[in-house]
Amino acid sequence: MSGNIKEAAGRRKSIIREWAESIIIAFILAMIIRTFVIQAFKIPTGSMRPTLMEGDLILVNKFIYGAKIPFTDFRLPALREPETGDVVVFIYPQDPKKDFIKRLIAAGGDTVEIRKGKIYVNEQAQTEGEFTQRYYYNRGPYAREGEKIKVPEGYFYVLGDNSASSQDSRYWGYVPRKNLLGKALVIYWPPKRIRIIK
């Protein structure tokens, strides 16, 4: 009888140990994926309307630009460099505790001008994709009418799609390359808004 009790107790411990190991492994894998591959974010404001709405849940590709290794300034190798038109998530330069999402307009060495609601990068009007559907306002010290802004090397100039209601590079300047977290991929919630982010 005591042998059966010991066997049952042994089986119970074995099952508990298996569950604990599975949970620990799942947690470690989830942290690796979240840190280096893909992360979920919630859109808090309307600064990217109509592309992204308040409350949208999105997935962000963190390895495309080279995922940042935690607690260091090192990054994994990038698949490609950020490009004009990418919707990017980054650490807000004026408050490292906040993550922002905006559309990348220009990279280091480029010049940017907002002229009559249109974006000009290196004197070329941006007339493709999402740029054809937006009106951009000359507001803030980094977007004055008739002024060309040169983006410093190692930085990016970003704007919200909802130009009338977006705190972006027009007001506070540039995003350092090291602050870039990833490229927005897809809206996965709510169901009626599921789509690839362009």
C-alpha positions as CSV (number, residue, x, y, z in Angstrom):
1,M,0.0,0.0,0.0
2,S,2.8,2.5,1.0
3,G,4.5,1.6,-2.3
4,N,1.4,2.7,-4.2
5,I,1.3,6.0,-2.3
6,K,5.0,6.6,-3.0
7,E,4.5,5.9,-6.7
8,A,1.5,8.2,-6.9
9,A,3.4,10.9,-5.1
10,G,6.4,10.4,-7.4
11,R,4.1,10.6,-10.5
12,R,2.5,13.8,-9.1
13,K,6.0,15.4,-8.6
14,S,7.0,14.3,-12.1
15,I,3.9,15.9,-13.6
16,I,4.4,19.1,-11.6
17,R,8.1,19.2,-12.7
18,E,7.1,18.7,-16.4
19,W,4.5,21.5,-16.1
20,A,7.1,23.8,-14.4
21,E,9.7,23.1,-17.1
22,S,7.2,23.7,-19.9
23,I,6.1,27.0,-18.4
24,I,9.7,28.2,-17.9
25,I,10.7,27.2,-21.4
26,A,7.6,28.9,-22.8
27,F,8.4,32.1,-20.8
28,I,12.0,32.1,-22.0
29,L,10.9,31.6,-25.7
30,A,8.3,34.4,-25.4
31,M,10.9,36.8,-24.0
32,I,13.4,36.0,-26.8
33,I,10.6,36.5,-29.4
34,R,9.5,39.7,-27.8
35,T,13.0,41.1,-27.5
36,F,14.4,40.1,-30.9
37,V,11.6,39.2,-33.3
38,I,8.1,40.6,-32.8
39,Q,6.3,42.6,-30.2
40,A,2.8,43.7,-29.7
41,F,1.9,47.4,-29.1
42,K,-1.3,49.3,-28.4
43,I,-2.0,52.6,-30.2
44,P,-2.7,55.2,-27.5
45,T,-3.5,58.3,-29.5
46,G,-4.9,59.5,-32.9
47,S,-1.6,60.9,-34.2
48,M,-1.5,58.2,-37.0
49,R,-5.2,58.4,-38.1
50,P,-6.5,57.1,-40.3
51,T,-3.7,54.5,-40.8
52,L,-3.8,53.6,-37.1
53,M,-6.7,54.3,-34.7
54,E,-6.7,54.6,-30.9
55,G,-6.9,51.2,-29.4
56,D,-5.6,49.3,-32.4
57,L,-3.3,46.4,-31.4
58,I,-0.4,46.0,-33.8
59,L,2.6,43.7,-34.2
60,V,6.0,45.2,-34.8
61,N,8.9,43.5,-36.6
62,K,12.0,44.1,-34.4
63,F,14.6,42.2,-36.3
64,I,14.2,43.9,-39.7
65,Y,16.3,46.9,-38.7
66,G,18.5,44.9,-36.3
67,A,17.1,44.1,-32.9
68,K,18.7,45.9,-30.0
69,I,20.4,43.7,-27.4
70,P,19.0,44.6,-24.0
71,F,21.1,46.8,-21.6
72,T,23.7,47.5,-24.4
73,D,24.0,49.8,-27.4
74,F,24.7,46.8,-29.7
75,R,22.2,45.6,-32.3
76,L,21.9,42.4,-34.3
77,P,22.6,42.7,-38.1
78,A,19.7,44.4,-39.9
79,L,17.8,42.8,-42.8
80,R,17.5,46.2,-44.4
81,E,17.8,49.9,-43.5
82,P,14.7,52.0,-42.7
83,E,13.1,53.6,-45.8
84,T,10.9,56.6,-46.4
85,G,7.3,55.7,-45.8
86,D,8.0,53.0,-43.2
87,V,5.7,53.2,-40.1
88,V,8.2,52.8,-37.3
89,V,8.1,52.4,-33.5
90,F,10.9,54.1,-31.5
91,I,11.8,55.3,-28.1
92,Y,10.7,58.9,-27.7
93,P,13.9,61.0,-27.6
94,Q,12.4,63.4,-24.9
95,D,11.2,60.6,-22.6
96,P,12.9,57.2,-22.8
97,K,10.0,55.6,-20.9
98,K,7.6,56.2,-23.9
99,D,7.4,54.4,-27.2
100,F,6.1,56.4,-30.2
101,I,4.9,55.4,-33.6
102,K,5.2,57.6,-36.7
103,R,6.0,57.5,-40.4
104,L,9.6,57.7,-41.4
105,I,10.1,60.7,-43.8
106,A,13.9,61.1,-44.1
107,A,17.2,59.7,-42.9
108,G,20.6,61.2,-42.0
109,G,21.9,63.5,-44.8
110,D,18.5,64.1,-46.4
111,T,16.8,67.4,-46.6
112,V,13.1,67.8,-45.7
113,E,10.7,70.5,-46.6
114,I,6.9,70.8,-46.1
115,R,5.5,73.0,-48.9
116,K,1.8,73.6,-49.4
117,G,0.9,70.4,-47.6
118,K,3.3,68.2,-49.5
119,I,6.5,66.6,-48.3
120,Y,9.7,67.1,-50.2
121,V,12.8,65.0,-49.5
122,N,16.0,66.1,-51.3
123,E,13.8,68.4,-53.4
124,Q,11.7,65.5,-54.6
125,A,7.9,65.6,-53.9
126,Q,6.8,62.4,-52.2
127,T,3.9,61.4,-54.4
128,E,3.5,57.7,-53.8
129,G,1.5,55.5,-51.5
130,E,0.3,57.1,-48.2
131,F,1.9,60.5,-49.1
132,T,-0.7,61.2,-51.7
133,Q,-3.5,61.0,-49.1
134,R,-2.1,63.4,-46.5
135,Y,-1.9,67.1,-45.9
136,Y,1.1,68.2,-43.8
137,Y,1.1,71.4,-41.8
138,N,4.0,73.8,-41.3
139,R,4.2,73.8,-37.5
140,G,7.0,73.8,-35.0
141,P,10.6,74.8,-35.2
142,Y,11.6,71.9,-37.5
143,A,9.0,72.6,-40.3
144,R,8.7,76.3,-40.9
145,E,7.3,77.5,-44.2
146,G,10.0,77.9,-46.9
147,E,12.7,76.2,-44.7
148,K,14.6,73.1,-45.7
149,I,15.7,70.9,-42.7
150,K,18.8,68.8,-43.0
151,V,18.6,65.6,-41.0
152,P,21.9,64.9,-39.1
153,E,23.7,61.6,-39.8
154,G,22.5,58.8,-37.6
155,Y,19.1,60.3,-37.1
156,F,15.6,60.1,-38.7
157,Y,12.8,62.7,-39.3
158,V,9.4,61.3,-38.6
159,L,5.8,62.6,-38.9
160,G,2.4,61.4,-37.8
161,D,-0.2,60.8,-40.6
162,N,-2.6,63.0,-38.7
163,S,-0.6,66.1,-39.2
164,A,-3.1,68.4,-37.5
165,S,-2.8,66.5,-34.3
166,S,0.7,64.9,-34.0
167,Q,3.6,65.7,-31.8
168,D,6.5,64.7,-34.1
169,S,9.8,65.8,-35.6
170,R,8.3,69.2,-36.5
171,Y,8.3,70.0,-32.8
172,W,11.1,68.1,-31.1
173,G,13.6,67.2,-33.8
174,Y,15.1,63.9,-34.8
175,V,15.0,60.2,-33.7
176,P,18.5,58.7,-33.1
177,R,19.1,55.4,-34.9
178,K,19.7,53.7,-31.6
179,N,16.1,54.6,-30.5
180,L,14.5,52.7,-33.4
181,L,12.6,49.6,-32.2
182,G,11.1,48.2,-35.4
183,K,8.7,48.4,-38.3
184,A,4.9,48.2,-37.8
185,L,3.6,45.1,-39.6
186,V,0.0,44.4,-39.1
187,I,-3.1,45.5,-37.1
188,Y,-4.3,42.3,-35.4
189,W,-7.1,43.7,-33.2
190,P,-10.0,44.6,-33.4
191,P,-11.0,42.0,-36.0
192,K,-12.7,44.5,-38.3
193,R,-9.5,46.4,-38.6
194,I,-7.1,43.5,-39.3
195,R,-4.8,44.6,-42.1
196,I,-1.2,45.0,-43.2
197,I,0.2,48.5,-42.2
198,K,1.2,50.6,-45.2
